[in-house]
Amino acid sequence: MNFDQFSFDGRIASGIKSCGYETPTPIQQAAIPEVLKGRDVMGLAQTGTGKTAAFALPILQRLIDAEASKQGPARVLVLAPTRELALQIHENFVDLGRQTGIRCAAVFGGVGQNPQIKAVRRSAVVVACPGRLIDLLNQGVIKLDHVDTLVLDEADRMLDMGFLPDIKRIIKRLPEQRQNLLFSATMPNDIRKLADRILHQPATVQVANTAPAASVSHSFYPVPQHLKTKLLEVLLKTTNHESVLIFTRTKHKAKNLARKLDRGSHNATFLQGNMSQNQRQRALDGFRKGDFNVMVATDIAARGIDCDRITHVINFDIPDTPETYTHRIGRTGRAGRTGVALSFVTSEDKSMMRSIERIVGNRIERFTLEDFDYNQPVPGRNQPRPANARSRSGVGHRQRQGQGQKTSERGSRRGARR
């Protein structure tokens, strides 16, 4: 089976070929025909399965068939939860539609809005993060009166990030007659309610549950919290890897860990929410090109990095939910390649370990390194006393005792005066 079965316009076929796509993925096989028919679609598939092309290709074809203006007003609106994912979708539209002349604009915060306003006014496709789009709509600087296709990508992630009120406001600004496409990796109750609200007799295409891709191997590395960094440094030195994506729980830890690794023997960068858009883009571009072989990131990267070179994902901090684990490790084992997922686990992570094993479908093997000392003390604790240190029976202790007595006496006198 190949893309010829969909009878795409020759200009789109050229884009498919230039992107290196050969055979449709299961979600593409299931979703493309339904989108081409103009039906509403509910797409359920895990990350890394080719969802973007599953809606981008038929949308481009429908724009060509409708002989719509290629330079605006906007006919297609795609909403995405993060800047990184919005940029990735935008790039896919540009690459797949390069020969069609159909223009695409990306709208997200962290950068100046004037270039985005101009881009929206002359583009047929707009890919946006809800927050910045609401700002522009409220200012009255852009309009979406001609949108006839709405795509909600990574809908579960958008709801997790609190974008539901913004999504509702945006939908109120759109024409009622439109095609609606909703793609999500999971189906919590809030997503089901949203789907019931905006989708009309949708075709449901589901190609997998939340289980991670079979092309990824999994392993747990039990380690005390204070030894994680040392264990990471040993693994990076002894593991044959191309590019490594490391996830931490906090922004501060991502930044500090990346800088520590970079001061060592690794070309490392980091990605977290406090960075400006230009800083994020430099980090992502450098990682994709191989200028950095290690990236340390928060979960902002769990669904926003499309890099086929990632051979290893390391959970420096185990995620809060099994679904997040699936999204994190979905960054490796892509495009037919195998991947490796390593997770550092402490005694406090036992419950989440069991939950992850349930979605993986079997017990994940535990590994320890033979030459690694797991009994190293926590820094600052149980350290030998300096030779010149005073004992508690020394002068210093007596002075503190005297000071304490004086304080107590002063307190007693104040109490007596009251």
N, C-alpha and C positions, 0 to 999 in steps of 0.2 A: 504494500500500500504506500502511495506517495501523495504529494500535494496536487498532482494533476487531476485527481478525482473531483476536486472542488471547482474546476474550470475557472480559476482566477484569471483576471485580466493579465495580459502579458507583462505589463509594467509591475504588477504585484509579484508575478512569478519571478521576475528578475530580482526583486528585493528578497524573496525567499531564498533564491540561489546565492545571492551575495552574502546573506547572513549564515550560510552553511547549513540551512535546514534541509534534511533529506527525507525523513519519514515523519508523519504527524504523531504526536504523543497521544495517549488515550483521551485526555481531556480535549485536545484539539479535534480528534476524530468525532467525539460526541457533541461538542459545542458548536463547531463551525457551521454544520448544516442548519442547526436551529437558529443561529444568529442570522445566517443568510436569508432564512425565511421571514425574518422580521419578528420572530417570537420573543417574548420575554424569557429569560433564562436564569435559572438558579444553578450555579456551578459549584460543586463541592469537590475540592481536591487539595492535597497537601502542597506545601510550598515546593518550588523547583520542578513542577510538572508541566510547565509551558503554558500557564494560564494566560499570560499577556498576549501571546500570539493567537490564542484561542478566541480572543475578542478583537484584537487589533486587525487581523487579516480580513475577517468578514466585514468589519466596519469600514475599512478602506474600500472593499469591493462595493458595498452599498452606497458609499459616497460617489464612486465612479458611476454606478448604475443610475443614480438619481441626477447625475449631471449637475451636482451642487457646486457652488463656488468653492474653489480650492483655497481661497485666501480670506474667508470670513463672509458673513458673520458665523460665529461658532455654531456648528451643527451637532457636535459630539462633546459631552462632558464626562471625563473620567475622574473620580474622586479616589484619592489614595491617602493612607494615614501618615506617611513620613515624607520628608523632602527627598531622601534617597530613593524610595520606591517611585515617587512621582517622576524624578529624573530618569530612572531606569525605564519606566513605561514610555516617557516622552522619547527617549533614545530609540526604543523599539519601534515606535510609530514612524520616527524619522527614517530609520534604517530600512524598514520594510516598505515604506511608501516613497522612497527617495526618487524613483522614476515616475511617480504619479503627479508630482507637483503639489500634493496636498500638504498644507502647512499645519504645524502643530506648535502650541505654546505650552510652557510649563509655568505654573503659578504656585509659589510657596513663600514662606516667610524667611527672614534672615538676610534678605538682599533688597535693593531698591525696587520700588513698585512701578515706577514709570516705564522702564523697559518691558515689564510684564504687561502693563496696560496696553501698550502699543502692539505687543505680540498677540494678545488676545483679539484685538480688533481686526487683525489681518490673518487670523487662523481659523480653519474649519474644525480643528480638534483642540480641545483644551484639557490638559491634565493638571489637576489642582489638589492642594491640601485644603481641607475645609476652612481652617482659620483664616488664612490670607484671602481666600475667595470671598468669604463673608465680609471682610474688611472692604474689599473693592466694590462689592455689590452695595454695601451700605453707603459708600461714598458716591455711588451713582456713576462711577467712571467706566463701568462695563455693564453689558446687558446679556442675558442668556435667552432672549425671546424666541430664538430660532432653533434651540436645541431640540433635536428629535431622538437622540439616543443618550441615555444615562448609564454609566458603568460605575458600580461600587466595587472596588477591588480591595481585597483583604478586609472585608466588612467586619469580621469579628475583631480584628485589631483596632479598627476605627472606633468601635463601641467601647473596647477596653480603654482606649485613650480619652474617652469622654466626648467624642465628636457627635453623638446622636442629636443633641439640640441643633448644632450647626447644620447637620445633614437635613434635618426637617426644614430649617429655614431656607436652605438652598433649593430644596425640592419645591417649595411654595413659589419660588421665582421662575420655575420652568413651565413650559407649556404642558397641559394635561395629556395631550396626545403624543406619546413617545414610546420608544422601545426601552425597556429596562433590563439591565444585566447585573446580577449580583453574584460575586465570587467570594467564597469564604473557605477557610480550611476546616472550621468547626461550625456546629449548628447549635449554639446555646439558645435559650428561650428568647432572648432579646433579638437575636438575628432572625429567628423564625417569625417573631411579631413584625419586625421591619419588612421582611419579605412578603408577609401577608398584606402589609399596608401598601406596598408600591408595585408588586408584581401582579400581572393580570394573566391568569391561566398559564403559568410558566412551564417551560420544559425543564425538568430537573435532570442534570447530568452529574453523576457521581462516579468517580473512577477509583477512589481509594478512601479508606478511613484515615484516622489521624496517625496510623502507624508510620514510623520512619521508613525511608526508602531501603529496599533490600540491598542496595549497593554499598551501604555504610556498615562498617563493623563497630561494635560498641565495647567499651571497657571502663571499669571503675578503678580508681586508684585511691584507696583509703590513705589518709594523711592528716596529721594534726593541722589545725588552722594556721599556726605560726610557721609551718614548714612548707606551705604551698609554693611560695616563690622559689625556694631552693630546689624543690622537686621539679618545678617547671623548667628551671635552667638546666637541670640534668637531662630531662627528657628532650628538650630542644637540641641539646648537643649530641645526643645519642640516637635520635630518630631521623630516619631518612625522609625528609619532607620537601615539598616545593613551596607552598604558601600555607601559613597557619593562621587561623582566626581564633582568637582567645576571647571568651566572654567573662565579664565580671558583673557583679551586681550593682556597683555604684560608679558614677562618673569619676569621682575622685580616684578610686582605685584603678580604673582604666588608664587614666592619665599617668599616674605615678608608676604603675607596673610597666607601661610602654616605655617610659623614660628610663627606667632601670634596665630593661632589656636592651634598649638602644645604647646605653653606656657600656654594655657588655659586648658580646660578639655578634649581636643580631641587628639587622636593619629593621627597626620597629617603628610603628606609628600607632595612633589611637583614633577612635571615633566615639564621640559622645555628644549629648544634647546641648552642652554649653558652648560649643564651637560655632563660629560664624559659618555661613554657607560656603564661603571661599575656602576656609580651612578644611571643612568637611570634604569638599570636592578635591582639594589637593591630596588629602590623605587617601581618598578612594581611588583617584587616578594613579597615584604612586603604587598603591597595593595591587591594582589590576595589572599595571605594566611590569610589576616585578621589582620596582625600585625599593620597595619594602617587602621582606618575606614574612613579616609578622605584623598582624594588626590586633590590637587589644580594643575591645568595644563593649558597650552596654547593649541591651536588647534592642536599641535603635537599629542595629545592624542585622537583627534576626530575620527580617524580611526585606531588607533594603540593599543587599549586596548580591550582585550577579557576577560572579567571577569563577570561571571554570578551572582556574589554576589552584583553587583551595584543596589541598590534599588532607588536611587535618583540621578538625574543630576541637578545641579544648575548653571544657567548662571549668574555668578556674573556680568559679562559684556555681554550684548547681542551681538550676532555675527554680522558680517558684511553682510552676505547673508543668505537667507532662506535655501539654500542648506547646509550651515555650521550648521545651527540649526538642520536640519535633522540628520546630521552625529553626532553631539554632543549627542543628546538625544538617538541616536541609541545604545549608550553604556548601556542603561538600557532597561528593558522589553524584555530581551533576553531569549532564551531557554524555551519559553512557560510561562515565568513569567511576572507579571505586573511591571510597573515602573512609576516613578513620575518625571516630568520635571518642575522645578521652574525657572522663569526668573525675575531678578531684572531689572526694567525698569525706566528710567528717562524721563523727558519732551522732551528730544532730541531724544528719541527712537520711537516716534509715527509712523514714516514711516515704520521702520523695523517691528514694531508690526503688522501693517496691512499686510505686506508681509508674515509674518509668519502665520497669521490667514488664508491667502488665501491657503497656502499649507496644513495647518491642515484641512481646510474645514469648519470651523465654528469659531465663536467668542470665544476667550479664556477668561475665567473669571478672573477678577481682585480681588485681596485679600489685605486686610490690617489687621494688628494685633491690637486688641482693646487696649491692655496695652502698646503699643509702642508709644513713643513720636516722631512724625514725624516733629515737629516744633523745634527740637534742632538746635541751631545756628551752623554755620560753625566755627570750632575751630579757635580762633584768631580774630574773627570778633564780633563786638557788645559786647565786654566784658566790664564789669564795670571798671572804672579807679581806680587804687590804691589810698588809702586815702592820701598818701604823694606825689602824682603826682603834678607837677607844672602846673598851667594853662597857656594858651597861652599868657596871659598878664604878666607872671612872668619874673624873671631874665633871665631864659634860653632863652625865646623867644626874649628878648631884645638883648641878646648876639648874637643870630643868625642873628637878623636884622642888628646889627652893623657890623658883619662879611660880610654880604651881601653888605652893603654900601661900605666897604673897597674894596671889590673885584671889585665893579662897578667903584670906583674911579680909581683903578689901571688900569682897562681896558680902561677907558677914557684917562688916561695919555699915555698908550701905543698907543692908536689911534692917539693922538695928535702928538706923536713923528713921527709916520709914515707919 
